[in-house]
Amino acid sequence: MVLTEGGAVSKRTFDIVGRNGIPIRTLKEWGEVAKPAKAEHWQDDRSAVELAREWLEGTGESVLVALLNSHALTRRLKIKGGVAEAQTAFDQWPGGRRNHDLLLRGVAAGGPTVVGIEGKADEPFGQRVGAYASSAQRLIEQGKRTNAHLRLAQLTDESRFWNPFRLPFLLTHSTKAPA
């Protein structure tokens, strides 16, 4: 149980800190310790504030646990801690650090579990995999330096991630988000 900004008790069972290790207990502290890169993103009804509010005072934890209970390996997730605005690098290529709105670590039925959360309210999720690959190819053709193609190849060829390039068109078309 955690005391919220308004004095209510949240059912959150773990601590959230900023990437500098400073504890975050209130929306005000989140805005100070882990504010987004652009000040205009820290406003009511924008993703940064609403994600913070949901994880500090709302049902963020219970909704995530319910979702992850749908798969055998992620069932019974016990979140041990969270880092707001955490940065990670998942490959050896320079640049391309990933900024997570909230990075959670815990243990589920399948073992140690890490969940990166990207909050979206009125912003797009970004390029689809095919567009990302095309953009990387254009940069290469223009003689510009990029590691995007190497990063994508590693994610799709050398790991257990879903690879849309190897699936039949019908299945790829059926599983991607509508335009």
BALOBA-1460 file (C-alpha; in Angstrom, 3 decimals):
// residues 179
<rec num="1" residu="m" x="0.000" y="0.000" z="0.000"/>
<rec num="2" residu="v" x="1.247" y="3.464" z="-0.900"/>
<rec num="3" residu="l" x="-0.044" y="6.859" z="0.234"/>
<rec num="4" residu="t" x="-1.048" y="9.000" z="-2.774"/>
<rec num="5" residu="e" x="-0.876" y="12.757" z="-3.268"/>
<rec num="6" residu="g" x="-4.482" y="13.202" z="-2.149"/>
<rec num="7" residu="g" x="-3.933" y="11.092" z="0.975"/>
<rec num="8" residu="a" x="-5.726" y="8.032" z="-0.426"/>
<rec num="9" residu="v" x="-4.156" y="4.600" z="-0.289"/>
<rec num="10" residu="s" x="-3.112" y="3.017" z="-3.593"/>
<rec num="11" residu="k" x="-2.994" y="-0.751" z="-3.978"/>
<rec num="12" residu="r" x="0.398" y="-0.517" z="-5.713"/>
<rec num="13" residu="t" x="2.701" y="-3.106" z="-4.165"/>
<rec num="14" residu="f" x="6.101" y="-1.763" z="-5.254"/>
<rec num="15" residu="d" x="8.144" y="1.431" z="-5.312"/>
<rec num="16" residu="i" x="8.678" y="3.659" z="-8.338"/>
<rec num="17" residu="v" x="11.847" y="5.730" z="-8.662"/>
<rec num="18" residu="g" x="13.272" y="8.072" z="-11.265"/>
<rec num="19" residu="r" x="16.258" y="6.894" z="-13.297"/>
<rec num="20" residu="n" x="18.400" y="8.767" z="-10.768"/>
<rec num="21" residu="g" x="17.030" y="6.530" z="-7.984"/>
<rec num="22" residu="i" x="14.942" y="9.246" z="-6.308"/>
<rec num="23" residu="p" x="11.640" y="7.803" z="-5.007"/>
<rec num="24" residu="i" x="8.403" y="8.922" z="-6.669"/>
<rec num="25" residu="r" x="5.310" y="8.839" z="-4.472"/>
<rec num="26" residu="t" x="3.145" y="11.626" z="-5.920"/>
<rec num="27" residu="l" x="2.200" y="13.068" z="-9.289"/>
<rec num="28" residu="k" x="4.101" y="16.239" z="-8.357"/>
<rec num="29" residu="e" x="7.246" y="14.206" z="-7.609"/>
<rec num="30" residu="w" x="6.912" y="12.303" z="-10.902"/>
<rec num="31" residu="g" x="6.718" y="15.634" z="-12.749"/>
<rec num="32" residu="e" x="9.874" y="16.837" z="-11.005"/>
<rec num="33" residu="v" x="11.947" y="13.646" z="-10.933"/>
<rec num="34" residu="a" x="10.926" y="12.009" z="-14.217"/>
<rec num="35" residu="k" x="9.460" y="14.746" z="-16.370"/>
<rec num="36" residu="p" x="9.341" y="14.069" z="-20.121"/>
<rec num="37" residu="a" x="11.804" y="15.703" z="-22.497"/>
<rec num="38" residu="k" x="9.241" y="18.290" z="-23.655"/>
<rec num="39" residu="a" x="7.411" y="20.407" z="-21.060"/>
<rec num="40" residu="e" x="4.186" y="20.394" z="-23.112"/>
<rec num="41" residu="h" x="3.931" y="16.621" z="-22.545"/>
<rec num="42" residu="w" x="3.510" y="17.139" z="-18.784"/>
<rec num="43" residu="q" x="-0.126" y="18.271" z="-18.843"/>
<rec num="44" residu="d" x="-3.442" y="16.733" z="-17.839"/>
<rec num="45" residu="d" x="-4.866" y="14.449" z="-20.542"/>
<rec num="46" residu="r" x="-1.425" y="13.932" z="-22.104"/>
<rec num="47" residu="s" x="0.218" y="10.524" z="-21.911"/>
<rec num="48" residu="a" x="2.990" y="11.357" z="-19.425"/>
<rec num="49" residu="v" x="0.666" y="12.716" z="-16.736"/>
<rec num="50" residu="e" x="-2.052" y="10.135" z="-17.305"/>
<rec num="51" residu="l" x="0.387" y="7.213" z="-17.201"/>
<rec num="52" residu="a" x="1.897" y="8.565" z="-13.973"/>
<rec num="53" residu="r" x="-1.553" y="9.081" z="-12.459"/>
<rec num="54" residu="e" x="-2.671" y="5.559" z="-13.411"/>
<rec num="55" residu="w" x="0.421" y="3.918" z="-11.877"/>
<rec num="56" residu="l" x="0.502" y="6.085" z="-8.763"/>
<rec num="57" residu="e" x="-3.198" y="6.351" z="-7.967"/>
<rec num="58" residu="g" x="-5.101" y="4.089" z="-10.333"/>
<rec num="59" residu="t" x="-5.305" y="0.562" z="-11.615"/>
<rec num="60" residu="g" x="-2.098" y="0.373" z="-13.681"/>
<rec num="61" residu="e" x="-0.679" y="-2.569" z="-11.758"/>
<rec num="62" residu="s" x="-3.890" y="-4.606" z="-11.589"/>
<rec num="63" residu="v" x="-4.667" y="-4.079" z="-15.292"/>
<rec num="64" residu="l" x="-1.158" y="-5.142" z="-16.332"/>
<rec num="65" residu="v" x="-1.198" y="-8.204" z="-14.078"/>
<rec num="66" residu="a" x="-4.616" y="-9.223" z="-15.462"/>
<rec num="67" residu="l" x="-3.323" y="-8.873" z="-19.025"/>
<rec num="68" residu="l" x="-0.161" y="-10.866" z="-18.328"/>
<rec num="69" residu="n" x="-2.172" y="-13.589" z="-16.601"/>
<rec num="70" residu="s" x="-3.402" y="-14.517" z="-20.093"/>
<rec num="71" residu="h" x="-0.076" y="-16.239" z="-20.908"/>
<rec num="72" residu="a" x="1.480" y="-19.154" z="-19.008"/>
<rec num="73" residu="l" x="4.961" y="-17.594" z="-18.779"/>
<rec num="74" residu="t" x="3.784" y="-14.201" z="-17.508"/>
<rec num="75" residu="r" x="1.117" y="-15.394" z="-15.068"/>
<rec num="76" residu="r" x="1.321" y="-14.389" z="-11.420"/>
<rec num="77" residu="l" x="3.553" y="-11.380" z="-12.067"/>
<rec num="78" residu="k" x="4.899" y="-9.861" z="-8.853"/>
<rec num="79" residu="i" x="6.343" y="-6.448" z="-9.655"/>
<rec num="80" residu="k" x="9.448" y="-5.718" z="-7.564"/>
<rec num="81" residu="g" x="10.117" y="-2.148" z="-8.702"/>
<rec num="82" residu="g" x="9.660" y="0.468" z="-11.387"/>
<rec num="83" residu="v" x="11.783" y="3.199" z="-12.948"/>
<rec num="84" residu="a" x="10.100" y="6.202" z="-14.565"/>
<rec num="85" residu="e" x="11.792" y="7.516" z="-17.730"/>
<rec num="86" residu="a" x="14.269" y="4.611" z="-17.679"/>
<rec num="87" residu="q" x="16.733" y="4.335" z="-20.548"/>
<rec num="88" residu="t" x="17.874" y="0.994" z="-21.898"/>
<rec num="89" residu="a" x="20.060" y="-0.281" z="-24.715"/>
<rec num="90" residu="f" x="19.154" y="-3.708" z="-26.030"/>
<rec num="91" residu="d" x="21.900" y="-4.180" z="-28.577"/>
<rec num="92" residu="q" x="25.522" y="-3.253" z="-29.234"/>
<rec num="93" residu="w" x="24.820" y="-0.574" z="-31.857"/>
<rec num="94" residu="p" x="25.620" y="3.057" z="-30.965"/>
<rec num="95" residu="g" x="22.681" y="5.387" z="-30.460"/>
<rec num="96" residu="g" x="19.125" y="4.206" z="-30.311"/>
<rec num="97" residu="r" x="18.708" y="4.151" z="-26.532"/>
<rec num="98" residu="r" x="15.140" y="3.319" z="-25.614"/>
<rec num="99" residu="n" x="13.337" y="5.695" z="-23.289"/>
<rec num="100" residu="h" x="10.609" y="3.881" z="-21.333"/>
<rec num="101" residu="d" x="7.843" y="5.882" z="-19.720"/>
<rec num="102" residu="l" x="7.899" y="3.199" z="-17.041"/>
<rec num="103" residu="l" x="10.175" y="0.155" z="-16.848"/>
<rec num="104" residu="l" x="9.057" y="-2.568" z="-14.445"/>
<rec num="105" residu="r" x="11.012" y="-5.530" z="-13.130"/>
<rec num="106" residu="g" x="9.497" y="-8.481" z="-11.403"/>
<rec num="107" residu="v" x="9.028" y="-12.224" z="-11.352"/>
<rec num="108" residu="a" x="6.322" y="-14.219" z="-13.144"/>
<rec num="109" residu="a" x="5.649" y="-17.923" z="-13.661"/>
<rec num="110" residu="g" x="8.333" y="-18.085" z="-16.352"/>
<rec num="111" residu="g" x="10.992" y="-16.382" z="-14.224"/>
<rec num="112" residu="p" x="12.468" y="-12.860" z="-14.079"/>
<rec num="113" residu="t" x="10.310" y="-10.479" z="-16.096"/>
<rec num="114" residu="v" x="10.856" y="-6.954" z="-17.421"/>
<rec num="115" residu="v" x="8.015" y="-4.874" z="-18.855"/>
<rec num="116" residu="g" x="8.589" y="-1.598" z="-20.687"/>
<rec num="117" residu="i" x="5.533" y="0.665" z="-20.794"/>
<rec num="118" residu="e" x="4.990" y="3.390" z="-23.367"/>
<rec num="119" residu="g" x="2.031" y="5.622" z="-22.570"/>
<rec num="120" residu="k" x="0.087" y="7.121" z="-25.471"/>
<rec num="121" residu="a" x="-2.848" y="9.516" z="-25.290"/>
<rec num="122" residu="d" x="-2.799" y="11.726" z="-28.369"/>
<rec num="123" residu="e" x="0.478" y="10.664" z="-30.013"/>
<rec num="124" residu="p" x="1.151" y="7.952" z="-32.609"/>
<rec num="125" residu="f" x="3.090" y="4.800" z="-31.713"/>
<rec num="126" residu="g" x="5.567" y="5.457" z="-34.525"/>
<rec num="127" residu="q" x="6.549" y="3.589" z="-37.658"/>
<rec num="128" residu="r" x="5.535" y="0.076" z="-38.434"/>
<rec num="129" residu="v" x="8.358" y="-2.393" z="-38.957"/>
<rec num="130" residu="g" x="8.122" y="-2.218" z="-42.756"/>
<rec num="131" residu="a" x="8.311" y="1.594" z="-42.781"/>
<rec num="132" residu="y" x="11.282" y="1.481" z="-40.397"/>
<rec num="133" residu="a" x="13.088" y="-0.931" z="-42.750"/>
<rec num="134" residu="s" x="12.299" y="1.247" z="-45.783"/>
<rec num="135" residu="s" x="13.563" y="4.383" z="-44.022"/>
<rec num="136" residu="a" x="16.811" y="2.613" z="-43.122"/>
<rec num="137" residu="q" x="17.252" y="1.466" z="-46.724"/>
<rec num="138" residu="r" x="16.722" y="5.034" z="-48.032"/>
<rec num="139" residu="l" x="19.388" y="6.358" z="-45.658"/>
<rec num="140" residu="i" x="21.832" y="3.705" z="-46.862"/>
<rec num="141" residu="e" x="21.084" y="4.527" z="-50.519"/>
<rec num="142" residu="q" x="21.730" y="8.223" z="-49.758"/>
<rec num="143" residu="g" x="25.115" y="7.300" z="-48.285"/>
<rec num="144" residu="k" x="24.072" y="8.323" z="-44.770"/>
<rec num="145" residu="r" x="25.237" y="6.407" z="-41.721"/>
<rec num="146" residu="t" x="22.644" y="4.399" z="-39.829"/>
<rec num="147" residu="n" x="22.490" y="1.381" z="-37.603"/>
<rec num="148" residu="a" x="18.736" y="0.996" z="-38.061"/>
<rec num="149" residu="h" x="19.058" y="-1.887" z="-40.521"/>
<rec num="150" residu="l" x="21.479" y="-3.718" z="-38.210"/>
<rec num="151" residu="r" x="19.219" y="-3.198" z="-35.202"/>
<rec num="152" residu="l" x="16.195" y="-4.440" z="-37.130"/>
<rec num="153" residu="a" x="18.071" y="-7.466" z="-38.468"/>
<rec num="154" residu="q" x="19.142" y="-8.404" z="-34.965"/>
<rec num="155" residu="l" x="15.622" y="-8.029" z="-33.570"/>
<rec num="156" residu="t" x="13.975" y="-10.022" z="-36.339"/>
<rec num="157" residu="d" x="16.612" y="-12.585" z="-37.314"/>
<rec num="158" residu="e" x="18.677" y="-13.344" z="-34.231"/>
<rec num="159" residu="s" x="16.035" y="-13.381" z="-31.538"/>
<rec num="160" residu="r" x="12.700" y="-14.935" z="-30.704"/>
<rec num="161" residu="f" x="10.753" y="-11.794" z="-31.636"/>
<rec num="162" residu="w" x="7.926" y="-12.042" z="-34.158"/>
<rec num="163" residu="n" x="9.248" y="-11.465" z="-37.672"/>
<rec num="164" residu="p" x="6.617" y="-10.018" z="-40.021"/>
<rec num="165" residu="f" x="8.981" y="-10.431" z="-42.998"/>
<rec num="166" residu="r" x="8.811" y="-14.220" z="-42.771"/>
<rec num="167" residu="l" x="5.058" y="-14.630" z="-42.389"/>
<rec num="168" residu="p" x="2.701" y="-15.138" z="-45.336"/>
<rec num="169" residu="f" x="1.086" y="-11.899" z="-46.517"/>
<rec num="170" residu="l" x="-2.392" y="-12.918" z="-45.369"/>
<rec num="171" residu="l" x="-1.233" y="-13.620" z="-41.826"/>
<rec num="172" residu="t" x="0.876" y="-10.439" z="-41.764"/>
<rec num="173" residu="h" x="-2.060" y="-8.422" z="-43.084"/>
<rec num="174" residu="s" x="-4.446" y="-9.996" z="-40.579"/>
<rec num="175" residu="t" x="-2.273" y="-9.295" z="-37.546"/>
<rec num="176" residu="k" x="-1.173" y="-5.715" z="-38.186"/>
<rec num="177" residu="a" x="-3.043" y="-2.696" z="-36.928"/>
<rec num="178" residu="p" x="-5.463" y="-0.990" z="-39.341"/>
<rec num="179" residu="a" x="-4.122" y="2.013" z="-41.226"/>
